[in-house]
């Protein structure tokens, strides 16, 4: 289980190269909207993640890190760094 702020989770999504949401969906056999929701698009609660009140948009409790790990792998492949 991982905890990130909603701001951090959205930063990952926004740094992904064009076409990455589709790639993640295709590789994991998921619907693209599910992947968008995972990153807090419209229905975070439908993604399996849980949002708790807190700074920077709240704290997201991520139960299944599969999508997150693939997103980080794509960022690494493209030499895109995340803020620390």
C-alpha positions as CSV (number, residue, x, y, z in Angstrom):
1,X,0.0,0.0,0.0
2,X,1.2,3.5,-0.9
3,X,0.2,6.9,0.3
4,X,0.5,10.0,-2.0
5,X,-1.1,13.4,-2.0
6,X,-3.7,13.9,-4.7
7,X,-1.4,16.6,-6.0
8,X,1.5,14.1,-6.3
9,X,-0.7,11.5,-8.1
10,X,-1.9,14.1,-10.6
11,X,1.6,15.2,-11.2
12,X,2.5,11.7,-12.3
13,X,-0.4,11.7,-14.7
14,X,0.4,15.1,-16.1
15,X,4.0,14.2,-16.8
16,X,3.1,11.0,-18.7
17,X,3.9,11.3,-22.4
18,X,1.0,11.5,-24.9
19,X,-0.7,8.1,-25.3
20,X,0.4,6.7,-21.9
21,X,-3.1,6.3,-20.5
22,X,-4.0,4.1,-23.5
23,X,-0.8,2.2,-23.2
24,X,-1.4,1.5,-19.5
25,X,-5.0,0.5,-20.2
26,X,-3.9,-1.8,-23.1
27,X,-1.1,-3.4,-21.2
28,X,-3.2,-4.1,-18.1
29,X,-6.4,-4.9,-20.1
30,X,-8.3,-2.1,-18.5
31,X,-10.7,0.6,-19.7
32,X,-8.9,4.0,-20.3
33,X,-11.5,5.7,-18.0
34,X,-10.5,3.4,-15.2
35,X,-6.9,4.5,-15.6
36,X,-7.9,8.2,-15.7
37,X,-10.0,7.7,-12.5
38,X,-7.0,6.0,-10.8
39,X,-5.2,9.3,-11.2
40,X,-8.1,11.3,-9.7
41,X,-9.9,12.3,-12.9
42,X,-13.5,12.2,-12.0
43,X,-14.3,9.2,-9.8
44,X,-11.3,8.4,-7.6
45,X,-13.6,6.3,-5.5
46,X,-14.3,4.0,-8.5
47,X,-10.6,3.3,-8.9
48,X,-10.0,1.3,-5.8
49,X,-8.1,4.3,-4.2
50,X,-9.3,6.1,-1.2
51,X,-9.1,9.8,-0.6
52,X,-8.7,11.2,2.9
53,X,-8.8,14.9,3.8
54,X,-5.4,16.4,4.0
55,X,-2.9,18.9,2.5
56,X,-2.4,19.2,-1.3
57,X,-5.8,17.9,-2.3
58,X,-5.9,15.1,0.3
59,X,-4.1,11.9,0.9
60,X,-4.7,9.0,-1.5
61,X,-4.4,5.5,-0.1
62,X,-3.4,3.3,-3.1
63,X,-4.3,-0.4,-2.5
64,X,-3.2,-1.7,-5.9
65,X,0.0,-0.1,-7.2
66,X,0.0,-1.9,-10.6
67,X,-1.1,1.2,-12.6
68,X,1.2,3.5,-10.5
69,X,4.2,1.2,-11.1
70,X,3.6,1.1,-14.8
71,X,3.2,4.9,-15.0
72,X,6.5,5.3,-13.1
73,X,8.2,2.8,-15.5
74,X,6.9,4.9,-18.5
75,X,8.3,8.1,-16.9
76,X,11.7,6.3,-16.4
77,X,11.7,5.1,-20.0
78,X,11.3,8.7,-21.1
79,X,13.8,10.1,-18.6
80,X,11.1,12.2,-16.9
81,X,11.8,13.1,-13.3
82,X,9.2,13.6,-10.6
83,X,9.4,16.4,-8.0
84,X,10.5,15.3,-4.6
